[in-house]
Amino acid sequence: MATAVNSISVTFSLYIFSLSLVCIVYAFSPADHFLVNCGSSASETLDPDHRVFTGDDSGFLFSTRTSHLVKADSQLDSSSPLYQTARAFNRPVHYAFPISDRGTHHLVRLHFHPRFTNNCCNCFEVEFHVVANGFLLLNNFRVLKGDGLPIIKEFVIPVELGKLEISFIPSEDSKFGFVNAIEVISAPKDLIADVAQYVDGGKVEWIDGLLRNGFETVHRVNVGGFKVTPFNDSLWRTWVTDDKYLQVRDGSEKIHFGGRIQYQMGGASREVGPDNVYNTARIIKISGDSTPNSNITLAFEVEKGYKYMVRLHFCDIASVSSGMIYFNVYINGNLAYENLDLSDVSNRLLASPFYADFVVDGGISGHLVISVGPSNMSLPHAVDGLVNGIEVWKMNNSMGSFGEEVSAEYVWRSWRRGHAGVLLPLAAAVFLLLTASVLMVRKKNGYVGWSRLPVDVSETSMKFGNQFSSVKA
């Protein structure tokens, strides 16, 4: 097993430096960049991170007659003007965004903060679905009173067409829904790689085709560092601290690096991970000649029944020279990477970031445990384990869903079926009105409503007439 993992490790290192990715050191400028403040009539709204959001009457919103503009209770405080308004709806509402960067993944962020008070709904009781280009992003989504607010749901989905349509569909139980803000941003090319290592029990193997999948951000942690806000991240992400995830504190320590992070071609770019993630870390190190037995262990709650992509961020900001750090990586107790040599994967350059992707099953426990610790190649008086950041993404299932074994098509069919009792009588009434109007016009112009079939029509003509009348438009 050790030989197999070592072989995979070497292959992984060679793969990383064979990638023809150019490290972008300037500010990221996405081809598609839409920021919408839902329910706002203002042409522009500046959020706390100095981003400009437009009102949702700027051409992206459809089905406005079935939705309402609602405002927050003035007695409630909010750190962002995005949550002062919302779009509430009792029928499906659609937002359509023109896409120029086709064939790439796009970041979709949905903001929810049930702060508003009005007669249209109790916002802690509403339940709804969200569909985007065939992906079921949220199914029976409900904001609970105990949830930390605001709630931001982030997805990375492939967009092949020239339009990204996001639909909000109220469930049959609550018949209502709301949204405060929407972000649609084209992702950099190196954010999602097509290959990763699949860790299944004692087996580790390469898999490809990840670019066909969508991903939902479940956890994003700046290990050993402070909280990183969207203002300090080129993709406007939030990285939380490791406090609630860390399982083993003894034997590890936090470090901070004040120098320059050395981004390289083929390694991680600033869009993959910002400086504020790579210049802090949690390490294992002992001053004596012995190798410590403890690991850095973090545990994450995940939903059962899904596959997850785990991205581990590494940057050697602790060693005094290259070739000094070796350690093992474990996922759910399985050896995922043996004798990881950061010098080898970073072209022997210190403070150069590197990341590794692993695909794992959620399992039956609902927990994902990640550990980093000493290997049999660890050196005395050297760092015996290091990790800078961890991301956990849920992958969509075979039905294109991130919520249960249902598809976007099923959600649409269910809503239409549930409203057939309203739609059919309405359609019948419209038909009767149109029929009555036509008859009145004919009577006014001297036309009769019908005429007798001529008796001299041949049988052949009758057959031709029947054939043509059966042709569908």
C-alpha positions as CSV (number, residue, x, y, z in Angstrom):
1,M,0.0,0.0,0.0
2,A,2.8,2.4,0.9
3,T,4.4,1.8,-2.5
4,A,1.2,2.6,-4.3
5,V,0.6,5.8,-2.3
6,N,4.2,6.9,-2.9
7,S,3.8,6.3,-6.6
8,I,0.6,8.4,-6.7
9,S,2.4,11.1,-4.7
10,V,5.2,11.3,-7.3
11,T,2.7,11.3,-10.2
12,F,0.7,14.0,-8.5
13,S,3.9,16.2,-8.1
14,L,4.7,15.7,-11.8
15,Y,1.2,16.5,-12.8
16,I,1.1,19.8,-10.8
17,F,4.1,21.1,-12.6
18,S,3.0,20.0,-16.0
19,L,-0.1,22.2,-15.9
20,S,0.0,25.1,-18.3
21,L,-1.5,27.5,-15.8
22,V,-0.2,31.0,-15.6
23,C,-0.2,32.5,-12.1
24,I,-2.2,35.7,-12.1
25,V,-0.5,38.2,-9.7
26,Y,-2.8,41.2,-10.6
27,A,-6.4,41.7,-9.5
28,F,-8.8,39.1,-10.9
29,S,-11.1,40.6,-13.5
30,P,-13.9,38.1,-14.3
31,A,-15.5,38.1,-17.8
32,D,-18.9,37.8,-16.2
33,H,-19.6,39.7,-13.0
34,F,-23.2,40.4,-11.9
35,L,-24.1,41.7,-8.5
36,V,-27.8,42.1,-7.8
37,N,-29.4,43.7,-4.7
38,C,-32.8,42.0,-4.8
39,G,-35.9,44.0,-4.1
40,S,-33.9,47.3,-4.3
41,S,-35.1,50.1,-6.6
42,A,-31.7,51.9,-6.2
43,S,-29.5,51.9,-9.3
44,E,-26.4,51.1,-7.1
45,T,-25.8,49.8,-3.6
46,L,-22.3,49.7,-2.1
47,D,-21.8,46.7,0.2
48,P,-19.3,46.7,3.2
49,D,-16.6,45.2,0.9
50,H,-16.9,48.1,-1.5
51,R,-18.6,46.2,-4.2
52,V,-21.4,47.8,-6.3
53,F,-24.7,45.9,-6.5
54,T,-27.4,47.0,-8.9
55,G,-31.1,46.8,-8.2
56,D,-33.0,43.8,-9.6
57,D,-35.1,45.9,-11.9
58,S,-32.0,46.4,-14.1
59,G,-33.0,43.8,-16.7
60,F,-32.2,40.5,-15.0
61,L,-35.5,39.9,-13.3
62,F,-38.5,38.3,-14.9
63,S,-42.0,37.5,-13.5
64,T,-42.2,40.7,-11.6
65,R,-46.0,40.5,-11.3
66,T,-45.7,37.5,-9.1
67,S,-43.2,39.0,-6.6
68,H,-43.0,41.8,-4.1
69,L,-40.5,44.3,-2.9
70,V,-40.1,44.2,0.8
71,K,-38.0,46.2,3.2
72,A,-36.4,45.3,6.5
73,D,-37.7,46.3,9.9
74,S,-36.1,49.7,10.7
75,Q,-35.6,48.6,14.3
76,L,-33.3,45.7,13.3
77,D,-29.6,46.4,12.8
78,S,-27.8,45.1,9.7
79,S,-24.1,45.3,8.8
80,S,-24.9,45.4,5.1
81,P,-27.4,47.4,3.0
82,L,-27.9,44.3,1.0
83,Y,-30.2,43.0,3.7
84,Q,-32.4,46.1,3.9
85,T,-34.5,44.8,1.0
86,A,-35.5,41.5,-0.5
87,R,-37.5,40.0,-3.3
88,A,-40.4,37.9,-2.0
89,F,-42.5,35.7,-4.3
90,N,-45.5,33.4,-4.2
91,R,-44.9,32.0,-7.7
92,P,-41.7,31.1,-9.6
93,V,-39.4,34.1,-10.1
94,H,-36.6,34.0,-12.7
95,Y,-33.3,35.9,-13.0
96,A,-31.5,35.5,-16.3
97,F,-27.8,36.6,-16.8
98,P,-26.1,36.8,-20.2
99,I,-22.9,34.7,-20.2
100,S,-19.9,35.6,-22.3
101,D,-17.4,33.2,-20.7
102,R,-19.2,30.0,-21.9
103,G,-17.9,26.5,-21.1
104,T,-16.5,27.6,-17.7
105,H,-17.6,27.3,-14.1
106,H,-19.3,30.2,-12.5
107,L,-19.6,31.2,-8.9
108,V,-23.2,31.6,-7.8
109,R,-23.8,33.1,-4.3
110,L,-27.3,33.5,-2.9
111,H,-27.8,35.8,0.1
112,F,-30.7,35.2,2.6
113,H,-31.5,37.3,5.7
114,P,-35.1,37.1,6.9
115,R,-35.1,40.5,8.7
116,F,-38.1,42.1,7.0
117,T,-41.5,42.2,8.6
118,N,-44.6,42.6,6.4
119,N,-47.9,41.1,5.8
120,C,-46.8,38.9,3.0
121,C,-45.1,36.1,4.9
122,N,-43.4,34.8,8.1
123,C,-39.9,34.6,6.8
124,F,-38.8,31.8,9.2
125,E,-41.6,29.6,7.9
126,V,-41.1,30.0,4.1
127,E,-39.7,27.1,2.1
128,F,-38.6,27.1,-1.5
129,H,-36.4,25.6,-4.1
130,V,-33.6,27.2,-6.3
131,V,-32.8,25.9,-9.8
132,A,-30.0,27.1,-12.0
133,N,-29.5,25.8,-15.6
134,G,-30.7,22.3,-14.7
135,F,-28.9,22.0,-11.3
136,L,-31.1,21.8,-8.2
137,L,-29.1,24.1,-5.9
138,L,-31.5,24.2,-3.0
139,N,-34.4,21.8,-2.3
140,N,-37.0,22.7,0.4
141,F,-34.7,25.4,1.7
142,R,-35.8,27.0,4.9
143,V,-34.1,29.6,7.1
144,L,-34.3,28.5,10.8
145,K,-34.3,30.9,13.7
146,G,-31.3,29.3,15.2
147,D,-29.2,29.8,12.0
148,G,-26.4,32.3,12.1
149,L,-27.5,35.2,9.9
150,P,-27.1,36.2,7.2
151,I,-26.9,32.9,5.2
152,I,-24.8,32.8,2.1
153,K,-25.1,29.7,-0.1
154,E,-22.2,29.4,-2.6
155,F,-22.0,27.1,-5.6
156,V,-19.6,26.6,-8.5
157,I,-21.4,25.2,-11.5
158,P,-20.5,24.7,-15.2
159,V,-22.3,27.0,-17.7
160,E,-22.2,25.8,-21.2
161,L,-24.9,28.1,-22.7
162,G,-25.0,31.9,-23.3
163,K,-27.4,32.4,-20.4
164,L,-27.5,31.4,-16.7
165,E,-31.1,31.3,-15.5
166,I,-31.7,31.1,-11.7
167,S,-35.3,30.3,-10.7
168,F,-36.8,30.5,-7.2
169,I,-39.8,28.2,-6.8
170,P,-42.0,28.3,-3.6
171,S,-42.8,24.9,-2.1
172,E,-46.3,23.6,-1.9
173,D,-46.2,23.8,1.9
174,S,-45.2,27.4,2.4
175,K,-46.2,28.9,-1.0
176,F,-43.7,31.7,-0.4
177,G,-40.0,32.5,-0.7
178,F,-37.5,35.3,-0.7
179,V,-33.9,36.3,-1.7
180,N,-31.8,39.3,-0.7
181,A,-28.9,39.3,-3.1
182,I,-27.4,37.3,-6.0
183,E,-23.8,37.1,-7.3
184,V,-22.8,35.5,-10.6
185,I,-19.1,35.6,-11.3
186,S,-17.1,33.6,-13.9
187,A,-14.5,31.5,-12.1
188,P,-10.8,31.6,-13.0
189,K,-9.7,28.6,-15.2
190,D,-7.6,27.1,-12.4
191,L,-10.2,27.1,-9.7
192,I,-11.5,23.7,-10.5
193,A,-9.2,21.0,-11.9
194,D,-10.5,18.1,-13.9
195,V,-8.6,15.4,-11.9
196,A,-8.3,14.5,-8.3
197,Q,-7.3,11.5,-6.1
198,Y,-10.2,9.4,-5.0
199,V,-9.8,8.0,-1.5
200,D,-11.9,5.0,-0.9
201,G,-10.9,3.0,2.2
202,G,-7.4,1.8,1.7
203,K,-7.4,2.5,-2.1
204,V,-6.2,5.8,-3.6
205,E,-6.6,6.3,-7.4
206,W,-6.8,9.0,-9.9
207,I,-10.2,10.1,-11.3
208,D,-11.1,12.6,-13.9
209,G,-14.1,14.4,-15.4
210,L,-14.6,16.8,-12.4
211,L,-15.2,19.7,-14.7
212,R,-18.6,18.2,-15.6
213,N,-19.7,18.5,-12.0
214,G,-21.0,21.3,-9.9
215,F,-19.9,22.1,-6.3
216,E,-21.4,23.6,-3.2
217,T,-19.1,25.1,-0.7
218,V,-19.7,23.5,2.7
219,H,-16.6,24.5,4.7
220,R,-13.8,26.9,4.0
221,V,-11.2,27.2,6.8
222,N,-8.1,29.3,7.3
223,V,-6.1,26.8,9.4
224,G,-4.0,28.5,12.0
225,G,-5.0,32.0,10.9
226,F,-7.7,34.6,11.4
227,K,-11.0,35.1,9.5
228,V,-10.5,36.3,5.9
229,T,-13.3,38.5,4.6
230,P,-14.3,39.0,1.0
231,F,-12.5,42.3,1.0
232,N,-9.2,40.4,1.3
233,D,-10.0,37.7,-1.2
234,S,-9.8,38.2,-5.0
235,L,-12.9,35.9,-5.4
236,W,-14.7,37.6,-2.5
237,R,-14.8,34.5,-0.4
238,T,-14.9,34.1,3.4
239,W,-12.4,31.9,5.2
240,V,-13.3,31.2,8.9
241,T,-10.9,30.2,11.7
242,D,-10.3,26.6,12.7
243,D,-11.5,27.0,16.3
244,K,-14.7,24.9,16.0
245,Y,-13.2,22.3,13.7
246,L,-9.9,21.5,15.6
247,Q,-10.1,18.2,17.4
248,V,-6.5,17.8,18.7
249,R,-4.9,21.0,20.0
250,D,-1.9,19.5,21.9
251,G,1.3,19.3,19.9
252,S,0.3,21.9,17.3
253,E,1.0,25.7,17.2
254,K,0.0,28.6,15.0
255,I,2.6,30.5,12.9
256,H,2.6,33.6,10.9
257,F,4.8,34.5,8.0
258,G,5.6,38.2,7.3
259,G,7.4,37.7,3.9
260,R,6.2,37.4,0.4
261,I,4.2,34.4,-0.8
262,Q,5.9,33.0,-3.9
263,Y,3.2,32.1,-6.4
264,Q,4.5,30.0,-9.3
265,M,3.2,28.8,-12.7
266,G,1.5,25.4,-12.1
267,G,1.0,26.0,-8.4
268,A,-1.8,27.7,-6.6
269,S,-2.7,31.2,-7.7
270,R,-4.1,34.0,-5.6
271,E,-7.6,33.0,-6.9
272,V,-7.1,29.5,-5.6
273,G,-6.0,30.9,-2.2
274,P,-5.2,34.4,-1.0
275,D,-2.0,35.6,0.8
276,N,-3.9,35.7,4.1
277,V,-4.4,31.9,3.9
278,Y,-0.9,31.0,2.9
279,N,1.0,33.3,5.3
280,T,-0.5,31.5,8.3
281,A,-0.5,27.9,9.2
282,R,-0.8,25.3,12.0
283,I,2.3,23.1,12.4
284,I,3.6,20.2,14.5
285,K,7.1,20.6,15.7
286,I,9.1,19.3,18.7
287,S,12.4,20.8,19.9
288,G,14.0,17.4,20.9
289,D,15.4,14.6,18.8
290,S,12.2,12.5,18.9
291,T,9.3,12.6,16.4
292,P,6.0,13.6,17.9
293,N,3.1,11.2,17.8
294,S,0.3,13.7,17.6
295,N,-1.5,14.9,14.5
296,I,-3.3,18.1,13.5
297,T,-6.9,16.8,13.2
298,L,-9.9,18.7,12.1
299,A,-13.5,17.3,11.8
300,F,-16.3,18.6,9.6
301,E,-20.0,17.8,9.5
302,V,-21.2,16.7,6.0
303,E,-24.5,15.3,4.6
304,K,-24.6,11.6,4.0
305,G,-25.1,10.2,0.6
306,Y,-22.9,12.6,-1.4
307,K,-19.3,12.7,-2.6
308,Y,-17.2,15.6,-1.5
309,M,-14.1,17.2,-2.9
310,V,-11.6,18.1,-0.2
311,R,-8.9,20.7,-1.1
312,L,-5.9,21.0,1.2
313,H,-3.7,24.1,1.0
314,F,0.0,23.9,1.9
315,C,2.7,26.5,1.9
316,D,6.0,25.9,3.7
317,I,6.4,29.1,5.7
318,A,8.0,27.2,8.6
319,S,11.2,25.6,7.3
320,V,14.6,27.3,7.4
321,S,15.6,25.5,4.2
322,S,14.1,23.3,1.5
323,G,14.0,19.5,1.9
324,M,13.3,19.6,5.6
325,I,9.6,18.8,5.9
326,Y,7.9,15.4,5.3
327,F,4.5,14.4,6.6
328,N,1.4,12.2,5.9
329,V,-2.2,13.2,5.1
330,Y,-5.1,11.1,6.3
331,I,-8.8,11.4,5.4
332,N,-11.3,9.5,7.6
333,G,-8.4,7.5,8.9
334,N,-7.2,6.4,5.4
335,L,-3.7,7.3,4.2
336,A,-4.3,9.7,1.4
337,Y,-0.8,11.1,0.9
338,E,2.3,9.5,2.2
339,N,5.6,11.4,2.8
340,L,4.5,14.6,1.3
341,D,7.6,16.6,0.5
342,L,6.6,20.3,0.0
343,S,10.0,21.0,-1.5
344,D,9.4,18.5,-4.2
345,V,6.0,19.9,-5.2
346,S,7.1,23.6,-5.0
347,N,10.3,23.3,-7.1
348,R,12.3,23.6,-3.9
349,L,11.1,27.1,-3.3
350,L,10.0,28.1,0.2
351,A,6.8,30.0,0.8
352,S,5.4,28.7,-2.5
353,P,1.7,27.6,-2.3
354,F,0.5,24.2,-3.4
355,Y,-2.9,22.4,-3.1
356,A,-4.1,18.8,-3.4
357,D,-7.6,17.7,-4.3
358,F,-9.2,14.5,-2.9
359,V,-12.7,13.1,-3.6
360,V,-14.2,11.1,-0.8
361,D,-17.6,9.7,0.1
362,G,-19.7,11.3,2.8
363,G,-20.1,7.9,4.4
364,I,-22.7,6.9,7.0
365,S,-21.3,8.9,9.9
366,G,-21.9,12.4,8.6
367,H,-18.4,13.4,9.6
368,L,-15.3,14.1,7.6
369,V,-12.0,13.8,9.6
370,I,-8.8,15.3,8.1
371,S,-5.4,14.7,9.8
372,V,-1.9,15.8,9.0
373,G,1.1,14.3,10.9
374,P,4.6,13.0,11.0
375,S,5.8,10.3,8.5
376,N,8.6,7.8,8.7
377,M,10.8,10.3,6.8
378,S,10.3,13.2,9.3
379,L,13.5,14.7,10.5
380,P,14.5,15.7,14.0
381,H,14.4,19.4,14.9
382,A,12.2,20.0,11.8
383,V,8.5,20.6,11.1
384,D,6.6,17.3,11.2
385,G,3.3,18.5,9.8
386,L,1.8,21.7,8.3
387,V,-1.5,22.8,6.8
388,N,-2.7,26.3,5.8
389,G,-6.2,25.9,4.7
390,I,-9.0,23.4,4.0
391,E,-12.0,23.6,1.7
392,V,-14.8,21.0,1.6
393,W,-17.2,21.0,-1.4
394,K,-20.3,18.9,-1.9
395,M,-20.6,17.5,-5.4
396,N,-23.9,17.2,-7.1
397,N,-25.4,13.7,-7.4
398,S,-26.3,11.8,-10.6
399,M,-29.6,13.9,-10.8
400,G,-27.7,17.2,-10.9
401,S,-29.0,17.9,-7.3
402,F,-27.4,19.2,-4.2
403,G,-30.5,18.4,-2.2
404,E,-31.9,14.8,-1.9
405,E,-32.6,12.4,-4.7
406,V,-34.8,14.7,-6.8
407,S,-34.0,16.6,-9.9
408,A,-34.7,20.2,-11.1
409,E,-37.2,18.8,-13.6
410,Y,-39.1,17.0,-10.8
411,V,-39.4,20.2,-8.8
412,W,-40.8,22.0,-11.8
413,R,-43.3,19.2,-12.5
414,S,-44.4,19.1,-8.9
415,W,-45.1,22.9,-8.9
416,R,-47.0,22.8,-12.1
417,R,-49.0,19.8,-10.9
418,G,-49.8,21.5,-7.6
419,H,-51.1,24.6,-9.4
420,A,-53.0,22.8,-12.1
421,G,-56.3,23.4,-10.2
422,V,-55.7,27.1,-10.6
423,L,-54.2,27.2,-14.1
424,L,-56.7,25.0,-15.8
425,P,-59.8,27.0,-14.8
426,L,-58.0,30.2,-15.7
427,A,-57.1,28.8,-19.1
428,A,-60.7,27.6,-19.7
429,A,-62.0,31.1,-18.8
430,V,-59.6,32.7,-21.2
431,F,-60.7,30.3,-23.9
432,L,-64.3,31.0,-23.4
433,L,-63.8,34.8,-23.5
434,L,-61.8,34.5,-26.8
435,T,-64.5,32.2,-28.3
436,A,-67.3,34.6,-27.3
437,S,-65.3,37.5,-28.8
438,V,-64.8,35.7,-32.1
439,L,-68.5,34.9,-32.4
440,M,-69.5,38.5,-31.7
441,V,-67.2,39.7,-34.4
442,R,-68.5,37.2,-36.9
443,K,-72.2,38.0,-36.1
444,K,-71.4,41.7,-36.5
445,N,-69.9,41.2,-39.9
446,G,-72.7,38.9,-41.1
447,Y,-70.9,35.7,-40.9
448,V,-72.7,32.5,-39.8
449,G,-71.2,30.2,-37.2
450,W,-71.2,27.1,-39.4
451,S,-72.1,25.9,-42.8
452,R,-73.5,22.6,-44.2
453,L,-70.9,20.2,-45.7
454,P,-71.4,20.1,-49.5
455,V,-73.0,16.9,-50.7
456,D,-70.8,16.7,-53.9
457,V,-67.4,16.4,-52.0
458,S,-65.6,13.2,-53.2
459,E,-64.4,10.5,-50.9
460,T,-60.8,11.2,-52.0
461,S,-61.1,14.9,-51.0
462,M,-62.5,13.8,-47.6
463,K,-59.5,11.6,-47.0
464,F,-57.0,14.4,-47.9
465,G,-58.9,16.8,-45.6
466,N,-58.6,14.3,-42.7
467,Q,-54.9,13.9,-43.3
468,F,-54.1,17.6,-43.3
469,S,-56.3,18.2,-40.2
470,S,-54.2,15.8,-38.2
471,V,-50.9,17.4,-38.9
472,K,-49.4,19.1,-35.8
473,A,-48.1,22.6,-36.1
